[in-house]
């Protein structure tokens, strides 16, 4: 059949060998005109076109072989894929040379997948992507990546973008696809690196400090100069007369805790009031209590206060006359609500002050600070034995330090040094595969030694106590679960074994991120949730900041294990990979205490209980915006208060830290004859990690 010139004019005629045939593609202006199949036959003059069939969908239409010759003559260029076998390529080139077409015929690298699908897609060293033994084009690589992702459920745009970036960066499809199977290729899993930074701060010599002689001798035996953040605190009035209140914001392991210890112990020894060192968690209070006794026990008496509803397994009773009280926020707040005499307070250290932003506990810390300031000022006026208490707030993660310092009435000491660099890595795996990957990471890290001679050890963060045990059981190197459900003796044993490098890893809940001081070189996120709630940027940074210590390690390593499409509760709108990239790219949120109606009622009730007629003044000094008038109206309606007096019901609600909803749940249950133990247990379990 004759074919017109116009219909068959082509820019490129492309041949790709498949078995005994050639797939022929004709293109004009980048568009495919048609596909065909060509068979060569042997003649006395050499290979020549034999059968030629145009493809129409799934059908093939026989055409005159001379049509192929005519197409070839009219084509601007003729290209043969390099994936065609050498013998078939030789025969095609010889056939075309028989028609004096060899001058515009050339073998080229093409995408094998495109060629097999009847598309001409030349590739170069700049755009080729390796897949197995072949090179494919970017479009085919993206298409194949989409297929891989579809096997893993719904995958967010952030994860897709990340994988596509890696695909074009390393140009190796299999390496990138293997990330979806939990591969730990460090070059690909590495998301970024937080560099070590060293701010220039003139160190303050310890022998120049105006400290009580006994404390001065102790510090001078330990070191010659203060660390930078400690030096900044001293230069900004920490030890002045009168001393400055301070908000100290600095990364983990930069020495900010000593700022509070130094100021507080000095005032104790000078007879200027006791030290209250307050932390959010019982586990952390236990550790700080032990550290204070070991370091300062020869100089001061130390006690612990963790809440009347908790029994301290270590056996030590609370001694309100002690020089140093280490306590949880709840423990000291309970003492205030029940009218306990805390004595003359000279220094209050609030560790982990960023807790103020937490929805459940932030308002309680805000209220505690206001109530404790009221107590300290009232006590000082009554006794006239010393000046106002000094307040020191500590945190590693505050997004608005200047604003928070102003709200707290404190000078802001911000020190941005990070002693060692931290590498942050991301890889993908479903929940069942994660323990296997954690195991590999733990083993790889423990088999390394730092330049200081320490093995690499790992903290694994997960979202539940049950998961702690599940993951720990599957680790082949020695490890242990660690959470608030373990008794004091068990936790202390784990801490000691980790410190002695007898454990390669601890597996702990995210709720203990601010907890004990494990000197780990690696942090692994088995989950990005705390219970059923996704981590905030603050919480995430607090946790990853535990990787790498300057006296132990050369660098810190963080691995985020992401389950594509994963979530931990139906209420979670985002998927785990969406959360992962939000956290990795996110900036620290401002620390603000927020109040809904229930929180306002709870804190106002506590303020009436502690301050009576001063309750409004206490409300006004809280940093959150408390709707006092509405809260008082509800307290009267609920019969929690009668004027400025707290009713017996209100006292029970306040001293047990109940929200109005919890209080009425218990009352309703009692009226219905339900066993009160069951109701109390349900309420306690809501706050089990506090």
Secondary structure, DSSP 8 states (H G I E B T S, - for coil): ----HHHH--SEEEEEEETTEEEEEEEETTEEEEEEEEEEEEETTEEEEEEEEEEETTEEEEE-HHHHHHHHHH-SEEEEETTS-HHHHHHHHHHHHTTT-GGGEEEE-B-HHHHHTT---B--TTT-EEETTEEE-HHHHHHHHHHHHHTTS---HHHHHHHHHHHHHH-BHHHHHHHTTT---HHHHEEEEE--B-------BGGGS---HHHHHHHHHH-SB--HHHHHHHHTTTTSSS---EEEEE-TTSSTHHHHHHHHHHHHHTTS-EEEEEES-HHHHHHHHHHHHHHHTTTS-EEEE--TTS--TT-----TT-SEEEEEHHHHHHHHHTT-----EEEEEESSGGGGG-TTTHHHHHHHHHHHHHHHHHHHHHH-SS---EEEEEES--S-HHHHHHHHT-EEEEE--BSSEEEEEEEE--HHHHHHHHHHHHHHHHT-B-TTS-B--EEEEES-HHHHHHHHHT-SS-EEEE-TTS-HHHHHHHHHHHHTT--SEEEEEGGGTTSS---BSEEEES-SEETTEE--HHHHHHHHTTB--TTT-SEEEEEEEE-TT--SSTT--S-HHHHHHHHHH-----------HHHHHHHHHHHHHHHGGGHHHHHHHSSS---HHHHHHHHHHTTSEETTEE-HHHHHHHHTT--HHHHHHHHHHHHTT--HHHHHHHHHHTTTT-
